[in-house]
Amino acid sequence: MLVGFDPASGHEQQGAGRPALVLSVQAFNQLGMTLVAPITQGGNFARYAGFSVPLHCEEGDVHGVVLVNQVRMMDLRARLAKRIGLAAGEVVEEALLRLQAVVE
């Protein structure tokens, strides 16, 4: 997805149109909110701390790492999000495992 992360403050990821990986299941997304993690080309701290997942897309031309330590709930419809690719299933699975480690 391409989605706006503004407004943001402090160490939060920001940007009017940046790529993000959808982590929540479609049934949950139907409620109007979606759990997403931003995708970045940087993310050095997250890489070294184990909070990032290398991105492999099955469709689209999105590259970088998924920052699992920056997940957010978003109303993608209100933010005019646009689908820009399809991540490989193992990328989503790995991101969810790392997110689980953050919250346990």
MODELLER restraints for C-alpha pairs under 7 A, 6 or more apart:
rsr = mdl.restraints
at = mdl.atoms
rsr.add(forms.Gaussian(group=physical.xy_distance, feature=features.Distance(at['CA:1:A'], at['CA:19:A']), mean=5.57, stdev=0.5))
rsr.add(forms.Gaussian(group=physical.xy_distance, feature=features.Distance(at['CA:1:A'], at['CA:20:A']), mean=5.30, stdev=0.5))
rsr.add(forms.Gaussian(group=physical.xy_distance, feature=features.Distance(at['CA:1:A'], at['CA:21:A']), mean=6.41, stdev=0.5))
rsr.add(forms.Gaussian(group=physical.xy_distance, feature=features.Distance(at['CA:1:A'], at['CA:81:A']), mean=6.17, stdev=0.5))
rsr.add(forms.Gaussian(group=physical.xy_distance, feature=features.Distance(at['CA:1:A'], at['CA:82:A']), mean=5.31, stdev=0.5))
rsr.add(forms.Gaussian(group=physical.xy_distance, feature=features.Distance(at['CA:1:A'], at['CA:83:A']), mean=4.30, stdev=0.5))
rsr.add(forms.Gaussian(group=physical.xy_distance, feature=features.Distance(at['CA:1:A'], at['CA:84:A']), mean=5.39, stdev=0.5))
rsr.add(forms.Gaussian(group=physical.xy_distance, feature=features.Distance(at['CA:1:A'], at['CA:85:A']), mean=6.96, stdev=0.5))
rsr.add(forms.Gaussian(group=physical.xy_distance, feature=features.Distance(at['CA:2:A'], at['CA:17:A']), mean=5.77, stdev=0.5))
rsr.add(forms.Gaussian(group=physical.xy_distance, feature=features.Distance(at['CA:2:A'], at['CA:18:A']), mean=5.27, stdev=0.5))
rsr.add(forms.Gaussian(group=physical.xy_distance, feature=features.Distance(at['CA:2:A'], at['CA:19:A']), mean=4.45, stdev=0.5))
rsr.add(forms.Gaussian(group=physical.xy_distance, feature=features.Distance(at['CA:2:A'], at['CA:20:A']), mean=6.18, stdev=0.5))
rsr.add(forms.Gaussian(group=physical.xy_distance, feature=features.Distance(at['CA:2:A'], at['CA:81:A']), mean=5.38, stdev=0.5))
rsr.add(forms.Gaussian(group=physical.xy_distance, feature=features.Distance(at['CA:2:A'], at['CA:82:A']), mean=5.08, stdev=0.5))
rsr.add(forms.Gaussian(group=physical.xy_distance, feature=features.Distance(at['CA:2:A'], at['CA:83:A']), mean=6.23, stdev=0.5))
rsr.add(forms.Gaussian(group=physical.xy_distance, feature=features.Distance(at['CA:2:A'], at['CA:84:A']), mean=6.39, stdev=0.5))
rsr.add(forms.Gaussian(group=physical.xy_distance, feature=features.Distance(at['CA:3:A'], at['CA:17:A']), mean=5.05, stdev=0.5))
rsr.add(forms.Gaussian(group=physical.xy_distance, feature=features.Distance(at['CA:3:A'], at['CA:18:A']), mean=5.54, stdev=0.5))
rsr.add(forms.Gaussian(group=physical.xy_distance, feature=features.Distance(at['CA:3:A'], at['CA:19:A']), mean=6.32, stdev=0.5))
rsr.add(forms.Gaussian(group=physical.xy_distance, feature=features.Distance(at['CA:3:A'], at['CA:20:A']), mean=6.84, stdev=0.5))
rsr.add(forms.Gaussian(group=physical.xy_distance, feature=features.Distance(at['CA:3:A'], at['CA:79:A']), mean=6.41, stdev=0.5))
rsr.add(forms.Gaussian(group=physical.xy_distance, feature=features.Distance(at['CA:3:A'], at['CA:80:A']), mean=6.95, stdev=0.5))
rsr.add(forms.Gaussian(group=physical.xy_distance, feature=features.Distance(at['CA:3:A'], at['CA:81:A']), mean=4.59, stdev=0.5))
rsr.add(forms.Gaussian(group=physical.xy_distance, feature=features.Distance(at['CA:3:A'], at['CA:82:A']), mean=6.81, stdev=0.5))
rsr.add(forms.Gaussian(group=physical.xy_distance, feature=features.Distance(at['CA:4:A'], at['CA:15:A']), mean=5.82, stdev=0.5))
rsr.add(forms.Gaussian(group=physical.xy_distance, feature=features.Distance(at['CA:4:A'], at['CA:16:A']), mean=4.18, stdev=0.5))
rsr.add(forms.Gaussian(group=physical.xy_distance, feature=features.Distance(at['CA:4:A'], at['CA:17:A']), mean=4.55, stdev=0.5))
rsr.add(forms.Gaussian(group=physical.xy_distance, feature=features.Distance(at['CA:4:A'], at['CA:18:A']), mean=6.19, stdev=0.5))
rsr.add(forms.Gaussian(group=physical.xy_distance, feature=features.Distance(at['CA:4:A'], at['CA:79:A']), mean=6.27, stdev=0.5))
rsr.add(forms.Gaussian(group=physical.xy_distance, feature=features.Distance(at['CA:5:A'], at['CA:13:A']), mean=6.71, stdev=0.5))
rsr.add(forms.Gaussian(group=physical.xy_distance, feature=features.Distance(at['CA:5:A'], at['CA:14:A']), mean=4.82, stdev=0.5))
rsr.add(forms.Gaussian(group=physical.xy_distance, feature=features.Distance(at['CA:5:A'], at['CA:15:A']), mean=5.24, stdev=0.5))
rsr.add(forms.Gaussian(group=physical.xy_distance, feature=features.Distance(at['CA:5:A'], at['CA:16:A']), mean=5.99, stdev=0.5))
rsr.add(forms.Gaussian(group=physical.xy_distance, feature=features.Distance(at['CA:6:A'], at['CA:14:A']), mean=5.42, stdev=0.5))
rsr.add(forms.Gaussian(group=physical.xy_distance, feature=features.Distance(at['CA:6:A'], at['CA:15:A']), mean=5.73, stdev=0.5))
rsr.add(forms.Gaussian(group=physical.xy_distance, feature=features.Distance(at['CA:6:A'], at['CA:16:A']), mean=5.92, stdev=0.5))
rsr.add(forms.Gaussian(group=physical.xy_distance, feature=features.Distance(at['CA:8:A'], at['CA:14:A']), mean=5.54, stdev=0.5))
rsr.add(forms.Gaussian(group=physical.xy_distance, feature=features.Distance(at['CA:12:A'], at['CA:70:A']), mean=6.82, stdev=0.5))
rsr.add(forms.Gaussian(group=physical.xy_distance, feature=features.Distance(at['CA:13:A'], at['CA:70:A']), mean=6.99, stdev=0.5))
rsr.add(forms.Gaussian(group=physical.xy_distance, feature=features.Distance(at['CA:19:A'], at['CA:38:A']), mean=6.09, stdev=0.5))
rsr.add(forms.Gaussian(group=physical.xy_distance, feature=features.Distance(at['CA:19:A'], at['CA:39:A']), mean=5.37, stdev=0.5))
rsr.add(forms.Gaussian(group=physical.xy_distance, feature=features.Distance(at['CA:20:A'], at['CA:36:A']), mean=6.00, stdev=0.5))
rsr.add(forms.Gaussian(group=physical.xy_distance, feature=features.Distance(at['CA:20:A'], at['CA:37:A']), mean=5.32, stdev=0.5))
rsr.add(forms.Gaussian(group=physical.xy_distance, feature=features.Distance(at['CA:20:A'], at['CA:38:A']), mean=4.14, stdev=0.5))
rsr.add(forms.Gaussian(group=physical.xy_distance, feature=features.Distance(at['CA:20:A'], at['CA:39:A']), mean=5.09, stdev=0.5))
rsr.add(forms.Gaussian(group=physical.xy_distance, feature=features.Distance(at['CA:21:A'], at['CA:36:A']), mean=5.36, stdev=0.5))
rsr.add(forms.Gaussian(group=physical.xy_distance, feature=features.Distance(at['CA:21:A'], at['CA:37:A']), mean=5.21, stdev=0.5))
rsr.add(forms.Gaussian(group=physical.xy_distance, feature=features.Distance(at['CA:21:A'], at['CA:38:A']), mean=6.31, stdev=0.5))
rsr.add(forms.Gaussian(group=physical.xy_distance, feature=features.Distance(at['CA:21:A'], at['CA:39:A']), mean=6.84, stdev=0.5))
rsr.add(forms.Gaussian(group=physical.xy_distance, feature=features.Distance(at['CA:22:A'], at['CA:34:A']), mean=6.98, stdev=0.5))
rsr.add(forms.Gaussian(group=physical.xy_distance, feature=features.Distance(at['CA:22:A'], at['CA:35:A']), mean=6.00, stdev=0.5))
rsr.add(forms.Gaussian(group=physical.xy_distance, feature=features.Distance(at['CA:22:A'], at['CA:36:A']), mean=4.47, stdev=0.5))
rsr.add(forms.Gaussian(group=physical.xy_distance, feature=features.Distance(at['CA:22:A'], at['CA:37:A']), mean=6.66, stdev=0.5))
rsr.add(forms.Gaussian(group=physical.xy_distance, feature=features.Distance(at['CA:23:A'], at['CA:35:A']), mean=5.45, stdev=0.5))
rsr.add(forms.Gaussian(group=physical.xy_distance, feature=features.Distance(at['CA:23:A'], at['CA:36:A']), mean=5.50, stdev=0.5))
rsr.add(forms.Gaussian(group=physical.xy_distance, feature=features.Distance(at['CA:23:A'], at['CA:92:A']), mean=6.56, stdev=0.5))
rsr.add(forms.Gaussian(group=physical.xy_distance, feature=features.Distance(at['CA:24:A'], at['CA:34:A']), mean=6.01, stdev=0.5))
rsr.add(forms.Gaussian(group=physical.xy_distance, feature=features.Distance(at['CA:24:A'], at['CA:35:A']), mean=5.14, stdev=0.5))
rsr.add(forms.Gaussian(group=physical.xy_distance, feature=features.Distance(at['CA:32:A'], at['CA:75:A']), mean=5.87, stdev=0.5))
rsr.add(forms.Gaussian(group=physical.xy_distance, feature=features.Distance(at['CA:33:A'], at['CA:73:A']), mean=6.12, stdev=0.5))
rsr.add(forms.Gaussian(group=physical.xy_distance, feature=features.Distance(at['CA:33:A'], at['CA:74:A']), mean=5.33, stdev=0.5))
rsr.add(forms.Gaussian(group=physical.xy_distance, feature=features.Distance(at['CA:33:A'], at['CA:75:A']), mean=4.72, stdev=0.5))
rsr.add(forms.Gaussian(group=physical.xy_distance, feature=features.Distance(at['CA:34:A'], at['CA:73:A']), mean=5.39, stdev=0.5))
rsr.add(forms.Gaussian(group=physical.xy_distance, feature=features.Distance(at['CA:34:A'], at['CA:74:A']), mean=5.29, stdev=0.5))
rsr.add(forms.Gaussian(group=physical.xy_distance, feature=features.Distance(at['CA:34:A'], at['CA:75:A']), mean=6.30, stdev=0.5))
rsr.add(forms.Gaussian(group=physical.xy_distance, feature=features.Distance(at['CA:34:A'], at['CA:76:A']), mean=6.89, stdev=0.5))
rsr.add(forms.Gaussian(group=physical.xy_distance, feature=features.Distance(at['CA:35:A'], at['CA:71:A']), mean=6.74, stdev=0.5))
rsr.add(forms.Gaussian(group=physical.xy_distance, feature=features.Distance(at['CA:35:A'], at['CA:72:A']), mean=5.69, stdev=0.5))
rsr.add(forms.Gaussian(group=physical.xy_distance, feature=features.Distance(at['CA:35:A'], at['CA:73:A']), mean=4.52, stdev=0.5))
rsr.add(forms.Gaussian(group=physical.xy_distance, feature=features.Distance(at['CA:35:A'], at['CA:74:A']), mean=6.44, stdev=0.5))
rsr.add(forms.Gaussian(group=physical.xy_distance, feature=features.Distance(at['CA:36:A'], at['CA:71:A']), mean=5.51, stdev=0.5))
rsr.add(forms.Gaussian(group=physical.xy_distance, feature=features.Distance(at['CA:36:A'], at['CA:72:A']), mean=5.54, stdev=0.5))
rsr.add(forms.Gaussian(group=physical.xy_distance, feature=features.Distance(at['CA:36:A'], at['CA:73:A']), mean=6.36, stdev=0.5))
rsr.add(forms.Gaussian(group=physical.xy_distance, feature=features.Distance(at['CA:37:A'], at['CA:66:A']), mean=6.27, stdev=0.5))
rsr.add(forms.Gaussian(group=physical.xy_distance, feature=features.Distance(at['CA:37:A'], at['CA:67:A']), mean=5.86, stdev=0.5))
rsr.add(forms.Gaussian(group=physical.xy_distance, feature=features.Distance(at['CA:37:A'], at['CA:68:A']), mean=5.73, stdev=0.5))
rsr.add(forms.Gaussian(group=physical.xy_distance, feature=features.Distance(at['CA:37:A'], at['CA:70:A']), mean=5.98, stdev=0.5))
rsr.add(forms.Gaussian(group=physical.xy_distance, feature=features.Distance(at['CA:37:A'], at['CA:71:A']), mean=4.34, stdev=0.5))
rsr.add(forms.Gaussian(group=physical.xy_distance, feature=features.Distance(at['CA:37:A'], at['CA:72:A']), mean=6.47, stdev=0.5))
rsr.add(forms.Gaussian(group=physical.xy_distance, feature=features.Distance(at['CA:38:A'], at['CA:66:A']), mean=5.89, stdev=0.5))
rsr.add(forms.Gaussian(group=physical.xy_distance, feature=features.Distance(at['CA:38:A'], at['CA:67:A']), mean=5.67, stdev=0.5))
rsr.add(forms.Gaussian(group=physical.xy_distance, feature=features.Distance(at['CA:38:A'], at['CA:70:A']), mean=6.71, stdev=0.5))
rsr.add(forms.Gaussian(group=physical.xy_distance, feature=features.Distance(at['CA:38:A'], at['CA:71:A']), mean=6.95, stdev=0.5))
rsr.add(forms.Gaussian(group=physical.xy_distance, feature=features.Distance(at['CA:39:A'], at['CA:64:A']), mean=6.16, stdev=0.5))
rsr.add(forms.Gaussian(group=physical.xy_distance, feature=features.Distance(at['CA:39:A'], at['CA:65:A']), mean=5.41, stdev=0.5))
rsr.add(forms.Gaussian(group=physical.xy_distance, feature=features.Distance(at['CA:39:A'], at['CA:66:A']), mean=4.47, stdev=0.5))
rsr.add(forms.Gaussian(group=physical.xy_distance, feature=features.Distance(at['CA:39:A'], at['CA:67:A']), mean=6.09, stdev=0.5))
rsr.add(forms.Gaussian(group=physical.xy_distance, feature=features.Distance(at['CA:40:A'], at['CA:64:A']), mean=5.29, stdev=0.5))
rsr.add(forms.Gaussian(group=physical.xy_distance, feature=features.Distance(at['CA:40:A'], at['CA:65:A']), mean=5.51, stdev=0.5))
rsr.add(forms.Gaussian(group=physical.xy_distance, feature=features.Distance(at['CA:40:A'], at['CA:66:A']), mean=6.61, stdev=0.5))
rsr.add(forms.Gaussian(group=physical.xy_distance, feature=features.Distance(at['CA:41:A'], at['CA:64:A']), mean=4.63, stdev=0.5))
rsr.add(forms.Gaussian(group=physical.xy_distance, feature=features.Distance(at['CA:41:A'], at['CA:65:A']), mean=6.38, stdev=0.5))
rsr.add(forms.Gaussian(group=physical.xy_distance, feature=features.Distance(at['CA:46:A'], at['CA:52:A']), mean=5.40, stdev=0.5))
rsr.add(forms.Gaussian(group=physical.xy_distance, feature=features.Distance(at['CA:46:A'], at['CA:67:A']), mean=6.60, stdev=0.5))
rsr.add(forms.Gaussian(group=physical.xy_distance, feature=features.Distance(at['CA:51:A'], at['CA:67:A']), mean=6.17, stdev=0.5))
rsr.add(forms.Gaussian(group=physical.xy_distance, feature=features.Distance(at['CA:51:A'], at['CA:68:A']), mean=5.39, stdev=0.5))
rsr.add(forms.Gaussian(group=physical.xy_distance, feature=features.Distance(at['CA:51:A'], at['CA:69:A']), mean=5.67, stdev=0.5))
rsr.add(forms.Gaussian(group=physical.xy_distance, feature=features.Distance(at['CA:51:A'], at['CA:98:A']), mean=6.45, stdev=0.5))
rsr.add(forms.Gaussian(group=physical.xy_distance, feature=features.Distance(at['CA:52:A'], at['CA:65:A']), mean=5.94, stdev=0.5))
rsr.add(forms.Gaussian(group=physical.xy_distance, feature=features.Distance(at['CA:52:A'], at['CA:66:A']), mean=5.27, stdev=0.5))
rsr.add(forms.Gaussian(group=physical.xy_distance, feature=features.Distance(at['CA:52:A'], at['CA:67:A']), mean=4.75, stdev=0.5))
rsr.add(forms.Gaussian(group=physical.xy_distance, feature=features.Distance(at['CA:52:A'], at['CA:68:A']), mean=5.68, stdev=0.5))
rsr.add(forms.Gaussian(group=physical.xy_distance, feature=features.Distance(at['CA:53:A'], at['CA:65:A']), mean=5.34, stdev=0.5))
rsr.add(forms.Gaussian(group=physical.xy_distance, feature=features.Distance(at['CA:53:A'], at['CA:66:A']), mean=5.06, stdev=0.5))
rsr.add(forms.Gaussian(group=physical.xy_distance, feature=features.Distance(at['CA:53:A'], at['CA:67:A']), mean=6.94, stdev=0.5))
rsr.add(forms.Gaussian(group=physical.xy_distance, feature=features.Distance(at['CA:53:A'], at['CA:91:A']), mean=6.94, stdev=0.5))
rsr.add(forms.Gaussian(group=physical.xy_distance, feature=features.Distance(at['CA:53:A'], at['CA:94:A']), mean=6.88, stdev=0.5))
rsr.add(forms.Gaussian(group=physical.xy_distance, feature=features.Distance(at['CA:53:A'], at['CA:95:A']), mean=6.10, stdev=0.5))
rsr.add(forms.Gaussian(group=physical.xy_distance, feature=features.Distance(at['CA:54:A'], at['CA:64:A']), mean=6.32, stdev=0.5))
rsr.add(forms.Gaussian(group=physical.xy_distance, feature=features.Distance(at['CA:54:A'], at['CA:65:A']), mean=4.45, stdev=0.5))
rsr.add(forms.Gaussian(group=physical.xy_distance, feature=features.Distance(at['CA:54:A'], at['CA:66:A']), mean=6.38, stdev=0.5))
rsr.add(forms.Gaussian(group=physical.xy_distance, feature=features.Distance(at['CA:55:A'], at['CA:63:A']), mean=6.09, stdev=0.5))
rsr.add(forms.Gaussian(group=physical.xy_distance, feature=features.Distance(at['CA:55:A'], at['CA:64:A']), mean=5.71, stdev=0.5))
rsr.add(forms.Gaussian(group=physical.xy_distance, feature=features.Distance(at['CA:55:A'], at['CA:65:A']), mean=5.26, stdev=0.5))
rsr.add(forms.Gaussian(group=physical.xy_distance, feature=features.Distance(at['CA:55:A'], at['CA:66:A']), mean=6.42, stdev=0.5))
rsr.add(forms.Gaussian(group=physical.xy_distance, feature=features.Distance(at['CA:55:A'], at['CA:91:A']), mean=6.32, stdev=0.5))
rsr.add(forms.Gaussian(group=physical.xy_distance, feature=features.Distance(at['CA:56:A'], at['CA:87:A']), mean=5.93, stdev=0.5))
rsr.add(forms.Gaussian(group=physical.xy_distance, feature=features.Distance(at['CA:56:A'], at['CA:88:A']), mean=5.88, stdev=0.5))
rsr.add(forms.Gaussian(group=physical.xy_distance, feature=features.Distance(at['CA:56:A'], at['CA:91:A']), mean=6.74, stdev=0.5))
rsr.add(forms.Gaussian(group=physical.xy_distance, feature=features.Distance(at['CA:57:A'], at['CA:85:A']), mean=6.69, stdev=0.5))
rsr.add(forms.Gaussian(group=physical.xy_distance, feature=features.Distance(at['CA:57:A'], at['CA:86:A']), mean=5.56, stdev=0.5))
rsr.add(forms.Gaussian(group=physical.xy_distance, feature=features.Distance(at['CA:57:A'], at['CA:87:A']), mean=4.17, stdev=0.5))
rsr.add(forms.Gaussian(group=physical.xy_distance, feature=features.Distance(at['CA:57:A'], at['CA:88:A']), mean=5.47, stdev=0.5))
rsr.add(forms.Gaussian(group=physical.xy_distance, feature=features.Distance(at['CA:58:A'], at['CA:86:A']), mean=5.49, stdev=0.5))
rsr.add(forms.Gaussian(group=physical.xy_distance, feature=features.Distance(at['CA:58:A'], at['CA:87:A']), mean=5.58, stdev=0.5))
rsr.add(forms.Gaussian(group=physical.xy_distance, feature=features.Distance(at['CA:58:A'], at['CA:88:A']), mean=5.51, stdev=0.5))
rsr.add(forms.Gaussian(group=physical.xy_distance, feature=features.Distance(at['CA:59:A'], at['CA:85:A']), mean=4.89, stdev=0.5))
rsr.add(forms.Gaussian(group=physical.xy_distance, feature=features.Distance(at['CA:59:A'], at['CA:86:A']), mean=4.86, stdev=0.5))
rsr.add(forms.Gaussian(group=physical.xy_distance, feature=features.Distance(at['CA:60:A'], at['CA:84:A']), mean=5.94, stdev=0.5))
rsr.add(forms.Gaussian(group=physical.xy_distance, feature=features.Distance(at['CA:60:A'], at['CA:85:A']), mean=4.12, stdev=0.5))
rsr.add(forms.Gaussian(group=physical.xy_distance, feature=features.Distance(at['CA:60:A'], at['CA:86:A']), mean=6.57, stdev=0.5))
rsr.add(forms.Gaussian(group=physical.xy_distance, feature=features.Distance(at['CA:61:A'], at['CA:85:A']), mean=6.90, stdev=0.5))
rsr.add(forms.Gaussian(group=physical.xy_distance, feature=features.Distance(at['CA:62:A'], at['CA:85:A']), mean=6.83, stdev=0.5))
rsr.add(forms.Gaussian(group=physical.xy_distance, feature=features.Distance(at['CA:68:A'], at['CA:95:A']), mean=6.28, stdev=0.5))
rsr.add(forms.Gaussian(group=physical.xy_distance, feature=features.Distance(at['CA:68:A'], at['CA:98:A']), mean=6.82, stdev=0.5))
rsr.add(forms.Gaussian(group=physical.xy_distance, feature=features.Distance(at['CA:68:A'], at['CA:99:A']), mean=5.92, stdev=0.5))
